[in-house]
Amino acid sequence: MADSSVTSVLSFRNYKIDIFEFKMAPKITMLLEPADLVDSKDVMYNYSLRQPTYLKKTNAYISGFNFELRFFSKDMTREERVQKPEDCLIELKTGIVGFFDIGGETRLGQDVELRLVQVNGSAILFPYLRAAVSLHLASAGFPAFLFPILNINSLAKNAGQEVSFHEIDI
């Protein structure tokens, strides 16, 4: 295959899942018939971007996001879930961080690079976190969870006003 004239400025190097907290409500019924009690369709979740870090000496970025997931009893109404999220049957807090190189001699400017790292970086990392969460839930004996489609572009755009760069000399 011939070399392409199109090269990616952002190169994904590796990732680590650095947060993984799993809590199950201490109810004996959860052990007996969890598939009948847990609502795996109407869940509450939260997704938040982390502050990107630029590594000056290596011309690279570290970026990631956190994802929280709560499963509730099928008997709870949507209103009850919103009012008392702590009454969930299963709570999962996860986080993932990725290492990204910026290739080439020419930098794109911090605004462009930040957008690449936030949007493309999160999009690259999401399948790794999804696989880890799905595997853990299945291995723990709980029903399958269908991850929602996340609009990372919109989230990054909204967060872009609040997120600042952190630079370190590494």
DOBA-557731 format. One record per atom (N, C-alpha, C): residue number from 1; residue in one letter; atom name; x negated, y negated, z negated. Coordinates in Angstrom, 1 decimal, padded with zeros to 4 digits. Layout:
BEGIN
{NUM,A,CA,{X,Y,Z}}
...
END
This chain:
BEGIN
{1,M,N,{-000.8,001.2,000.0}}
{1,M,CA,{000.0,000.0,000.0}}
{1,M,C,{-000.9,-001.2,000.0}}
{2,A,N,{-000.6,-002.2,000.8}}
{2,A,CA,{-001.3,-003.4,000.9}}
{2,A,C,{-001.1,-004.3,-000.4}}
{3,D,N,{-002.2,-005.0,-000.7}}
{3,D,CA,{-002.1,-006.0,-001.8}}
{3,D,C,{-001.1,-007.1,-001.5}}
{4,S,N,{-000.4,-007.5,-002.4}}
{4,S,CA,{000.6,-008.5,-002.2}}
{4,S,C,{000.0,-009.9,-002.5}}
{5,S,N,{000.5,-010.9,-001.8}}
{5,S,CA,{000.0,-012.2,-002.0}}
{5,S,C,{000.7,-012.9,-003.2}}
{6,V,N,{001.7,-012.2,-003.7}}
{6,V,CA,{002.4,-012.8,-004.9}}
{6,V,C,{001.8,-012.1,-006.1}}
{7,T,N,{001.4,-013.0,-007.0}}
{7,T,CA,{000.8,-012.5,-008.3}}
{7,T,C,{001.7,-013.1,-009.4}}
{8,S,N,{001.8,-012.3,-010.5}}
{8,S,CA,{002.5,-012.8,-011.7}}
{8,S,C,{001.6,-013.6,-012.6}}
{9,V,N,{002.1,-014.7,-013.0}}
{9,V,CA,{001.3,-015.5,-014.0}}
{9,V,C,{001.3,-014.9,-015.3}}
{10,L,N,{002.4,-014.3,-015.7}}
{10,L,CA,{002.6,-013.7,-017.0}}
{10,L,C,{002.4,-012.2,-017.0}}
{11,S,N,{001.4,-011.7,-017.8}}
{11,S,CA,{001.1,-010.3,-017.8}}
{11,S,C,{001.4,-009.8,-019.2}}
{12,F,N,{002.3,-008.7,-019.2}}
{12,F,CA,{002.6,-008.1,-020.5}}
{12,F,C,{001.5,-007.1,-020.9}}
{13,R,N,{001.0,-007.2,-022.1}}
{13,R,CA,{-000.1,-006.4,-022.5}}
{13,R,C,{000.4,-005.3,-023.5}}
{14,N,N,{001.1,-005.6,-024.5}}
{14,N,CA,{001.6,-004.6,-025.4}}
{14,N,C,{002.6,-005.2,-026.4}}
{15,Y,N,{003.2,-004.4,-027.2}}
{15,Y,CA,{004.2,-004.8,-028.1}}
{15,Y,C,{004.1,-004.0,-029.4}}
{16,K,N,{004.7,-004.6,-030.5}}
{16,K,CA,{004.8,-003.9,-031.7}}
{16,K,C,{006.2,-004.2,-032.3}}
{17,I,N,{006.8,-003.2,-032.8}}
{17,I,CA,{008.1,-003.4,-033.6}}
{17,I,C,{007.6,-003.7,-035.0}}
{18,D,N,{007.8,-004.9,-035.5}}
{18,D,CA,{007.2,-005.3,-036.8}}
{18,D,C,{008.2,-005.4,-037.9}}
{19,I,N,{009.5,-005.3,-037.6}}
{19,I,CA,{010.5,-005.3,-038.6}}
{19,I,C,{011.5,-004.1,-038.3}}
{20,F,N,{011.7,-003.3,-039.2}}
{20,F,CA,{012.7,-002.2,-039.0}}
{20,F,C,{013.3,-001.9,-040.4}}
{21,E,N,{014.4,-002.5,-040.8}}
{21,E,CA,{015.1,-002.3,-042.0}}
{21,E,C,{016.4,-001.6,-041.8}}
{22,F,N,{016.7,-000.5,-042.3}}
{22,F,CA,{017.9,000.2,-042.1}}
{22,F,C,{018.6,000.5,-043.5}}
{23,K,N,{019.8,000.0,-043.6}}
{23,K,CA,{020.6,000.2,-044.9}}
{23,K,C,{021.9,000.8,-044.6}}
{24,M,N,{022.3,001.8,-045.4}}
{24,M,CA,{023.6,002.4,-045.2}}
{24,M,C,{024.3,002.2,-046.5}}
{25,A,N,{025.6,001.9,-046.5}}
{25,A,CA,{026.4,001.8,-047.7}}
{25,A,C,{026.4,003.1,-048.5}}
{26,P,N,{026.3,003.0,-049.8}}
{26,P,CA,{026.2,004.2,-050.6}}
{26,P,C,{027.6,004.8,-050.8}}
{27,K,N,{028.1,005.4,-049.8}}
{27,K,CA,{029.5,006.0,-049.9}}
{27,K,C,{029.4,007.5,-049.5}}
{28,I,N,{029.9,008.3,-050.3}}
{28,I,CA,{029.8,009.8,-050.0}}
{28,I,C,{030.5,010.1,-048.7}}
{29,T,N,{031.6,009.3,-048.3}}
{29,T,CA,{032.3,009.6,-047.1}}
{29,T,C,{031.4,009.3,-045.9}}
{30,M,N,{030.4,008.4,-046.0}}
{30,M,CA,{029.5,008.1,-044.9}}
{30,M,C,{028.7,009.4,-044.6}}
{31,L,N,{028.4,010.2,-045.6}}
{31,L,CA,{027.6,011.4,-045.3}}
{31,L,C,{028.5,012.5,-044.7}}
{32,L,N,{029.8,012.5,-045.1}}
{32,L,CA,{030.6,013.6,-044.6}}
{32,L,C,{031.1,013.5,-043.2}}
{33,E,N,{031.6,012.3,-042.8}}
{33,E,CA,{032.1,012.1,-041.5}}
{33,E,C,{031.8,010.7,-041.0}}
{34,P,N,{030.6,010.4,-040.7}}
{34,P,CA,{030.3,009.0,-040.3}}
{34,P,C,{030.8,008.6,-038.9}}
{35,A,N,{031.0,009.6,-038.0}}
{35,A,CA,{031.5,009.3,-036.7}}
{35,A,C,{032.9,008.8,-036.8}}
{36,D,N,{033.7,009.3,-037.8}}
{36,D,CA,{035.1,008.9,-037.9}}
{36,D,C,{035.3,007.6,-038.6}}
{37,L,N,{034.3,007.2,-039.4}}
{37,L,CA,{034.4,006.0,-040.2}}
{37,L,C,{033.9,004.7,-039.5}}
{38,V,N,{032.8,004.9,-038.8}}
{38,V,CA,{032.0,003.7,-038.2}}
{38,V,C,{032.6,003.3,-036.9}}
{39,D,N,{032.8,002.0,-036.7}}
{39,D,CA,{033.3,001.4,-035.5}}
{39,D,C,{032.0,001.1,-034.7}}
{40,S,N,{031.7,001.9,-033.7}}
{40,S,CA,{030.5,001.6,-032.9}}
{40,S,C,{030.8,000.7,-031.7}}
{41,K,N,{032.0,000.2,-031.5}}
{41,K,CA,{032.3,-000.7,-030.4}}
{41,K,C,{032.4,-002.1,-030.8}}
{42,D,N,{033.0,-002.4,-032.0}}
{42,D,CA,{033.2,-003.7,-032.4}}
{42,D,C,{032.2,-004.0,-033.6}}
{43,V,N,{031.0,-004.4,-033.2}}
{43,V,CA,{030.0,-004.6,-034.2}}
{43,V,C,{029.6,-006.1,-034.2}}
{44,M,N,{028.9,-006.5,-035.2}}
{44,M,CA,{028.4,-007.8,-035.3}}
{44,M,C,{026.9,-007.8,-035.1}}
{45,Y,N,{026.4,-008.7,-034.2}}
{45,Y,CA,{025.0,-008.7,-034.0}}
{45,Y,C,{024.5,-010.2,-033.9}}
{46,N,N,{023.2,-010.3,-034.2}}
{46,N,CA,{022.6,-011.6,-034.1}}
{46,N,C,{021.2,-011.5,-033.5}}
{47,Y,N,{020.9,-012.4,-032.6}}
{47,Y,CA,{019.6,-012.4,-031.8}}
{47,Y,C,{019.0,-013.7,-032.0}}
{48,S,N,{017.7,-013.8,-032.4}}
{48,S,CA,{017.0,-015.0,-032.5}}
{48,S,C,{015.6,-015.0,-032.0}}
{49,L,N,{015.2,-016.0,-031.3}}
{49,L,CA,{013.9,-016.1,-030.8}}
{49,L,C,{012.9,-016.5,-031.9}}
{50,R,N,{011.7,-016.0,-031.8}}
{50,R,CA,{010.6,-016.4,-032.7}}
{50,R,C,{009.8,-017.6,-032.1}}
{51,Q,N,{009.1,-018.3,-032.9}}
{51,Q,CA,{008.2,-019.3,-032.4}}
{51,Q,C,{007.1,-018.7,-031.7}}
{52,P,N,{006.9,-019.1,-030.4}}
{52,P,CA,{005.7,-018.6,-029.7}}
{52,P,C,{004.4,-019.2,-030.2}}
{53,T,N,{003.4,-018.4,-030.1}}
{53,T,CA,{002.0,-018.8,-030.5}}
{53,T,C,{001.1,-018.7,-029.3}}
{54,Y,N,{000.4,-019.7,-029.0}}
{54,Y,CA,{-000.6,-019.8,-027.9}}
{54,Y,C,{-002.0,-019.5,-028.5}}
{55,L,N,{-002.7,-018.6,-028.0}}
{55,L,CA,{-004.1,-018.3,-028.4}}
{55,L,C,{-005.0,-019.0,-027.4}}
{56,K,N,{-005.6,-020.0,-027.9}}
{56,K,CA,{-006.4,-020.9,-027.0}}
{56,K,C,{-007.6,-020.1,-026.3}}
{57,K,N,{-008.4,-019.4,-027.1}}
{57,K,CA,{-009.6,-018.8,-026.5}}
{57,K,C,{-009.3,-017.7,-025.6}}
{58,T,N,{-008.2,-017.0,-025.8}}
{58,T,CA,{-007.9,-015.9,-024.9}}
{58,T,C,{-006.9,-016.2,-023.8}}
{59,N,N,{-006.4,-017.4,-023.9}}
{59,N,CA,{-005.4,-017.9,-022.9}}
{59,N,C,{-004.2,-016.9,-022.8}}
{60,A,N,{-003.7,-016.6,-024.0}}
{60,A,CA,{-002.6,-015.7,-024.1}}
{60,A,C,{-001.5,-016.2,-025.1}}
{61,Y,N,{-000.4,-015.5,-025.1}}
{61,Y,CA,{000.7,-015.9,-026.0}}
{61,Y,C,{001.2,-014.7,-026.8}}
{62,I,N,{001.7,-015.0,-027.9}}
{62,I,CA,{002.4,-014.0,-028.8}}
{62,I,C,{003.8,-014.5,-028.9}}
{63,S,N,{004.8,-013.7,-028.6}}
{63,S,CA,{006.2,-014.1,-028.7}}
{63,S,C,{007.1,-012.9,-029.0}}
{64,G,N,{008.2,-013.2,-029.5}}
{64,G,CA,{009.1,-012.1,-029.9}}
{64,G,C,{010.5,-012.6,-030.3}}
{65,F,N,{011.3,-011.6,-030.8}}
{65,F,CA,{012.6,-012.0,-031.3}}
{65,F,C,{013.0,-011.0,-032.4}}
{66,N,N,{014.1,-011.4,-033.1}}
{66,N,CA,{014.7,-010.6,-034.1}}
{66,N,C,{016.1,-010.2,-033.7}}
{67,F,N,{016.5,-009.0,-034.1}}
{67,F,CA,{017.8,-008.6,-033.7}}
{67,F,C,{018.4,-007.9,-035.0}}
{68,E,N,{019.6,-008.4,-035.4}}
{68,E,CA,{020.3,-007.8,-036.5}}
{68,E,C,{021.6,-007.2,-036.0}}
{69,L,N,{022.0,-006.1,-036.6}}
{69,L,CA,{023.2,-005.3,-036.2}}
{69,L,C,{023.9,-004.8,-037.4}}
{70,R,N,{025.2,-005.0,-037.4}}
{70,R,CA,{026.1,-004.5,-038.5}}
{70,R,C,{027.2,-003.7,-037.9}}
{71,F,N,{027.4,-002.5,-038.5}}
{71,F,CA,{028.5,-001.6,-038.2}}
{71,F,C,{029.5,-001.7,-039.4}}
{72,F,N,{030.8,-001.7,-039.0}}
{72,F,CA,{031.8,-001.7,-040.1}}
{72,F,C,{032.8,-000.5,-040.0}}
{73,S,N,{033.5,-000.4,-041.1}}
{73,S,CA,{034.6,000.6,-041.1}}
{73,S,C,{035.6,000.3,-040.1}}
{74,K,N,{036.2,001.3,-039.4}}
{74,K,CA,{037.3,001.1,-038.5}}
{74,K,C,{038.5,000.5,-039.1}}
{75,D,N,{038.6,000.6,-040.4}}
{75,D,CA,{039.7,000.1,-041.2}}
{75,D,C,{039.7,-001.5,-041.4}}
{76,M,N,{038.5,-002.0,-041.2}}
{76,M,CA,{038.3,-003.5,-041.4}}
{76,M,C,{038.8,-004.3,-040.2}}
{77,T,N,{039.5,-005.3,-040.5}}
{77,T,CA,{039.9,-006.2,-039.4}}
{77,T,C,{038.7,-007.1,-038.9}}
{78,R,N,{038.8,-007.7,-037.8}}
{78,R,CA,{037.8,-008.6,-037.3}}
{78,R,C,{037.6,-009.8,-038.3}}
{79,E,N,{038.7,-010.3,-038.8}}
{79,E,CA,{038.6,-011.4,-039.7}}
{79,E,C,{037.9,-011.0,-041.0}}
{80,E,N,{038.2,-009.8,-041.5}}
{80,E,CA,{037.5,-009.3,-042.7}}
{80,E,C,{036.0,-009.2,-042.5}}
{81,R,N,{035.6,-008.7,-041.3}}
{81,R,CA,{034.2,-008.6,-041.0}}
{81,R,C,{033.5,-009.9,-040.9}}
{82,V,N,{034.1,-010.9,-040.4}}
{82,V,CA,{033.5,-012.2,-040.3}}
{82,V,C,{033.4,-012.9,-041.7}}
{83,Q,N,{034.4,-012.7,-042.5}}
{83,Q,CA,{034.5,-013.3,-043.8}}
{83,Q,C,{033.5,-012.6,-044.8}}
{84,K,N,{033.3,-011.3,-044.6}}
{84,K,CA,{032.5,-010.5,-045.6}}
{84,K,C,{031.5,-009.6,-044.8}}
{85,P,N,{030.5,-010.2,-044.1}}
{85,P,CA,{029.6,-009.3,-043.3}}
{85,P,C,{028.8,-008.4,-044.2}}
{86,E,N,{028.6,-008.8,-045.5}}
{86,E,CA,{027.9,-007.9,-046.4}}
{86,E,C,{028.6,-006.6,-046.7}}
{87,D,N,{029.9,-006.5,-046.4}}
{87,D,CA,{030.7,-005.3,-046.6}}
{87,D,C,{030.5,-004.3,-045.4}}
{88,C,N,{029.5,-004.4,-044.7}}
{88,C,CA,{029.2,-003.5,-043.6}}
{88,C,C,{028.8,-002.1,-044.1}}
{89,L,N,{029.1,-001.1,-043.3}}
{89,L,CA,{028.7,000.3,-043.6}}
{89,L,C,{027.2,000.5,-043.3}}
{90,I,N,{026.8,-000.1,-042.2}}
{90,I,CA,{025.4,000.1,-041.7}}
{90,I,C,{024.8,-001.3,-041.3}}
{91,E,N,{023.6,-001.6,-041.8}}
{91,E,CA,{023.0,-002.8,-041.5}}
{91,E,C,{021.6,-002.5,-041.0}}
{92,L,N,{021.2,-003.0,-039.8}}
{92,L,CA,{019.9,-002.8,-039.2}}
{92,L,C,{019.3,-004.1,-038.8}}
{93,K,N,{018.1,-004.4,-039.4}}
{93,K,CA,{017.4,-005.6,-039.0}}
{93,K,C,{016.1,-005.2,-038.4}}
{94,T,N,{015.9,-005.7,-037.2}}
{94,T,CA,{014.7,-005.3,-036.4}}
{94,T,C,{014.0,-006.5,-035.8}}
{95,G,N,{012.8,-006.4,-035.5}}
{95,G,CA,{012.0,-007.4,-034.8}}
{95,G,C,{011.0,-006.8,-034.0}}
{96,I,N,{010.7,-007.5,-032.9}}
{96,I,CA,{009.6,-007.1,-032.0}}
{96,I,C,{008.8,-008.2,-031.5}}
{97,V,N,{007.5,-008.0,-031.3}}
{97,V,CA,{006.6,-009.0,-030.9}}
{97,V,C,{005.8,-008.5,-029.8}}
{98,G,N,{005.5,-009.4,-028.8}}
{98,G,CA,{004.7,-008.9,-027.6}}
{98,G,C,{003.5,-009.8,-027.4}}
{99,F,N,{002.5,-009.3,-026.7}}
{99,F,CA,{001.3,-010.0,-026.4}}
{99,F,C,{001.3,-010.2,-024.9}}
{100,F,N,{001.2,-011.4,-024.4}}
{100,F,CA,{001.3,-011.8,-023.0}}
{100,F,C,{000.0,-012.6,-022.6}}
{101,D,N,{-000.6,-012.2,-021.5}}
{101,D,CA,{-001.7,-013.0,-020.9}}
{101,D,C,{-001.1,-013.9,-019.9}}
{102,I,N,{-001.8,-015.0,-019.8}}
{102,I,CA,{-001.5,-016.0,-018.7}}
{102,I,C,{-002.7,-015.9,-017.7}}
{103,G,N,{-002.4,-015.3,-016.5}}
{103,G,CA,{-003.5,-015.0,-015.6}}
{103,G,C,{-003.8,-016.2,-014.7}}
{104,G,N,{-004.9,-016.1,-014.1}}
{104,G,CA,{-005.4,-017.1,-013.1}}
{104,G,C,{-006.1,-018.3,-013.8}}
{105,E,N,{-006.8,-019.0,-013.0}}
{105,E,CA,{-007.5,-020.2,-013.4}}
{105,E,C,{-006.7,-021.4,-013.7}}
{106,T,N,{-005.6,-021.5,-013.0}}
{106,T,CA,{-004.7,-022.7,-013.2}}
{106,T,C,{-003.6,-022.4,-014.2}}
{107,R,N,{-003.5,-023.3,-015.2}}
{107,R,CA,{-002.4,-023.2,-016.1}}
{107,R,C,{-001.2,-023.9,-015.5}}
{108,L,N,{000.0,-023.4,-015.9}}
{108,L,CA,{001.2,-024.0,-015.4}}
{108,L,C,{001.8,-025.2,-016.1}}
{109,G,N,{001.2,-025.5,-017.2}}
{109,G,CA,{001.8,-026.5,-018.1}}
{109,G,C,{002.5,-025.8,-019.2}}
{110,Q,N,{002.5,-026.4,-020.4}}
{110,Q,CA,{003.1,-025.7,-021.6}}
{110,Q,C,{004.6,-025.5,-021.5}}
{111,D,N,{005.3,-026.5,-020.9}}
{111,D,CA,{006.7,-026.3,-020.7}}
{111,D,C,{007.1,-025.1,-019.9}}
{112,V,N,{006.4,-024.9,-018.8}}
{112,V,CA,{006.7,-023.8,-017.9}}
{112,V,C,{006.3,-022.5,-018.5}}
{113,E,N,{005.1,-022.5,-019.1}}
{113,E,CA,{004.6,-021.3,-019.8}}
{113,E,C,{005.5,-020.9,-021.0}}
{114,L,N,{005.9,-021.9,-021.7}}
{114,L,CA,{006.8,-021.6,-022.8}}
{114,L,C,{008.1,-020.9,-022.3}}
{115,R,N,{008.7,-021.4,-021.3}}
{115,R,CA,{009.9,-020.9,-020.7}}
{115,R,C,{009.7,-019.4,-020.2}}
{116,L,N,{008.5,-019.2,-019.5}}
{116,L,CA,{008.2,-017.9,-019.1}}
{116,L,C,{008.1,-016.9,-020.3}}
{117,V,N,{007.4,-017.3,-021.3}}
{117,V,CA,{007.2,-016.5,-022.4}}
{117,V,C,{008.5,-016.2,-023.2}}
{118,Q,N,{009.3,-017.2,-023.4}}
{118,Q,CA,{010.6,-017.1,-024.0}}
{118,Q,C,{011.5,-016.2,-023.3}}
{119,V,N,{011.8,-016.6,-022.0}}
{119,V,CA,{012.8,-015.9,-021.2}}
{119,V,C,{012.3,-014.5,-020.7}}
{120,N,N,{011.2,-014.5,-020.0}}
{120,N,CA,{010.7,-013.3,-019.4}}
{120,N,C,{010.1,-012.4,-020.5}}
{121,G,N,{009.5,-013.0,-021.4}}
{121,G,CA,{008.9,-012.2,-022.5}}
{121,G,C,{010.0,-011.4,-023.3}}
{122,S,N,{011.1,-012.1,-023.6}}
{122,S,CA,{012.2,-011.5,-024.4}}
{122,S,C,{012.8,-010.4,-023.5}}
{123,A,N,{013.0,-010.7,-022.2}}
{123,A,CA,{013.6,-009.7,-021.3}}
{123,A,C,{012.7,-008.5,-021.2}}
{124,I,N,{011.4,-008.7,-021.2}}
{124,I,CA,{010.5,-007.5,-021.1}}
{124,I,C,{010.6,-006.7,-022.4}}
{125,L,N,{010.6,-007.4,-023.5}}
{125,L,CA,{010.6,-006.7,-024.8}}
{125,L,C,{011.9,-006.0,-025.2}}
{126,F,N,{013.0,-006.5,-024.7}}
{126,F,CA,{014.3,-006.0,-025.1}}
{126,F,C,{014.5,-004.5,-024.9}}
{127,P,N,{014.1,-003.9,-023.8}}
{127,P,CA,{014.3,-002.5,-023.6}}
{127,P,C,{013.5,-001.6,-024.6}}
{128,Y,N,{012.4,-002.1,-025.1}}
{128,Y,CA,{011.6,-001.4,-026.1}}
{128,Y,C,{012.3,-001.3,-027.4}}
{129,L,N,{012.9,-002.5,-027.8}}
{129,L,CA,{013.6,-002.5,-029.0}}
{129,L,C,{014.9,-001.7,-028.9}}
{130,R,N,{015.6,-001.8,-027.8}}
{130,R,CA,{016.8,-001.1,-027.6}}
{130,R,C,{016.6,000.4,-027.7}}
{131,A,N,{015.5,000.9,-027.1}}
{131,A,CA,{015.2,002.3,-027.2}}
{131,A,C,{014.9,002.8,-028.7}}
{132,A,N,{014.2,002.0,-029.4}}
{132,A,CA,{013.8,002.3,-030.8}}
{132,A,C,{015.1,002.3,-031.7}}
{133,V,N,{016.0,001.3,-031.5}}
{133,V,CA,{017.2,001.3,-032.3}}
{133,V,C,{018.1,002.5,-031.9}}
{134,S,N,{018.3,002.7,-030.6}}
{134,S,CA,{019.2,003.8,-030.2}}
{134,S,C,{018.6,005.1,-030.7}}
{135,L,N,{017.3,005.4,-030.6}}
{135,L,CA,{016.8,006.6,-031.1}}
{135,L,C,{016.9,006.8,-032.6}}
{136,H,N,{016.7,005.7,-033.4}}
{136,H,CA,{016.9,005.8,-034.8}}
{136,H,C,{018.3,006.1,-035.2}}
{137,L,N,{019.3,005.4,-034.6}}
{137,L,CA,{020.7,005.6,-034.9}}
{137,L,C,{021.1,007.1,-034.6}}
{138,A,N,{020.7,007.5,-033.4}}
{138,A,CA,{021.0,008.9,-033.0}}
{138,A,C,{020.3,009.9,-033.9}}
{139,S,N,{019.1,009.7,-034.3}}
{139,S,CA,{018.4,010.6,-035.2}}
{139,S,C,{019.0,010.6,-036.6}}
{140,A,N,{019.6,009.5,-037.0}}
{140,A,CA,{020.2,009.4,-038.3}}
{140,A,C,{021.6,009.9,-038.4}}
{141,G,N,{022.1,010.4,-037.2}}
{141,G,CA,{023.4,011.0,-037.2}}
{141,G,C,{024.6,010.1,-037.0}}
{142,F,N,{024.3,008.9,-036.4}}
{142,F,CA,{025.4,008.0,-036.2}}
{142,F,C,{025.8,008.0,-034.7}}
{143,P,N,{027.0,007.5,-034.4}}
{143,P,CA,{027.4,007.4,-033.0}}
{143,P,C,{026.6,006.5,-032.2}}
{144,A,N,{026.6,006.7,-030.9}}
{144,A,CA,{025.8,005.9,-029.9}}
{144,A,C,{026.3,004.5,-030.0}}
{145,F,N,{025.4,003.6,-029.8}}
{145,F,CA,{025.7,002.1,-029.8}}
{145,F,C,{025.4,001.6,-028.4}}
{146,L,N,{026.3,001.0,-027.8}}
{146,L,CA,{026.1,000.4,-026.5}}
{146,L,C,{025.7,-001.1,-026.7}}
{147,F,N,{024.4,-001.4,-026.4}}
{147,F,CA,{023.9,-002.7,-026.6}}
{147,F,C,{024.6,-003.7,-025.7}}
{148,P,N,{024.9,-004.9,-026.3}}
{148,P,CA,{025.6,-005.9,-025.5}}
{148,P,C,{024.6,-006.5,-024.5}}
{149,I,N,{025.2,-007.1,-023.4}}
{149,I,CA,{024.4,-007.8,-022.5}}
{149,I,C,{024.1,-009.1,-023.1}}
{150,L,N,{022.8,-009.5,-023.2}}
{150,L,CA,{022.4,-010.7,-023.8}}
{150,L,C,{022.0,-011.7,-022.7}}
{151,N,N,{022.5,-012.9,-022.8}}
{151,N,CA,{022.1,-014.0,-021.9}}
{151,N,C,{020.9,-014.7,-022.4}}
{152,I,N,{019.7,-014.1,-022.1}}
{152,I,CA,{018.4,-014.6,-022.7}}
{152,I,C,{018.1,-016.0,-022.1}}
{153,N,N,{018.5,-016.2,-020.9}}
{153,N,CA,{018.3,-017.6,-020.3}}
{153,N,C,{019.0,-018.6,-021.1}}
{154,S,N,{020.3,-018.4,-021.4}}
{154,S,CA,{021.1,-019.3,-022.2}}
{154,S,C,{020.5,-019.5,-023.6}}
{155,L,N,{020.2,-018.4,-024.2}}
{155,L,CA,{019.6,-018.5,-025.6}}
{155,L,C,{018.3,-019.2,-025.6}}
{156,A,N,{017.5,-019.0,-024.7}}
{156,A,CA,{016.2,-019.7,-024.6}}
{156,A,C,{016.4,-021.2,-024.3}}
{157,K,N,{017.3,-021.5,-023.5}}
{157,K,CA,{017.6,-022.9,-023.2}}
{157,K,C,{018.1,-023.6,-024.4}}
{158,N,N,{019.0,-023.0,-025.2}}
{158,N,CA,{019.5,-023.6,-026.4}}
{158,N,C,{018.4,-023.7,-027.4}}
{159,A,N,{017.6,-022.7,-027.6}}
{159,A,CA,{016.6,-022.7,-028.6}}
{159,A,C,{015.4,-023.5,-028.2}}
{160,G,N,{015.3,-023.8,-026.9}}
{160,G,CA,{014.1,-024.6,-026.4}}
{160,G,C,{014.0,-026.0,-027.1}}
{161,Q,N,{015.2,-026.5,-027.5}}
{161,Q,CA,{015.2,-027.8,-028.1}}
{161,Q,C,{014.6,-027.7,-029.5}}
{162,E,N,{014.7,-026.6,-030.1}}
{162,E,CA,{014.3,-026.4,-031.5}}
{162,E,C,{013.0,-025.7,-031.7}}
{163,V,N,{012.6,-024.9,-030.7}}
{163,V,CA,{011.4,-024.1,-030.8}}
{163,V,C,{010.2,-024.9,-030.4}}
{164,S,N,{009.2,-024.9,-031.2}}
{164,S,CA,{007.9,-025.6,-030.9}}
{164,S,C,{006.8,-024.6,-030.7}}
{165,F,N,{005.8,-025.0,-030.1}}
{165,F,CA,{004.6,-024.2,-029.9}}
{165,F,C,{003.7,-024.2,-031.1}}
{166,H,N,{003.1,-023.1,-031.3}}
{166,H,CA,{002.1,-023.0,-032.4}}
{166,H,C,{000.8,-022.6,-031.7}}
{167,E,N,{-000.3,-023.3,-031.9}}
{167,E,CA,{-001.5,-023.0,-031.2}}
{167,E,C,{-002.6,-022.6,-032.3}}
{168,I,N,{-003.3,-021.6,-031.9}}
{168,I,CA,{-004.5,-021.2,-032.8}}
{168,I,C,{-005.7,-020.9,-032.0}}
{169,D,N,{-006.8,-021.1,-032.6}}
{169,D,CA,{-008.1,-020.9,-031.9}}
{169,D,C,{-008.6,-019.4,-032.0}}
{170,I,N,{-008.0,-018.6,-031.3}}
{170,I,CA,{-008.4,-017.2,-031.3}}
{170,I,C,{-008.5,-016.7,-029.8}}
END
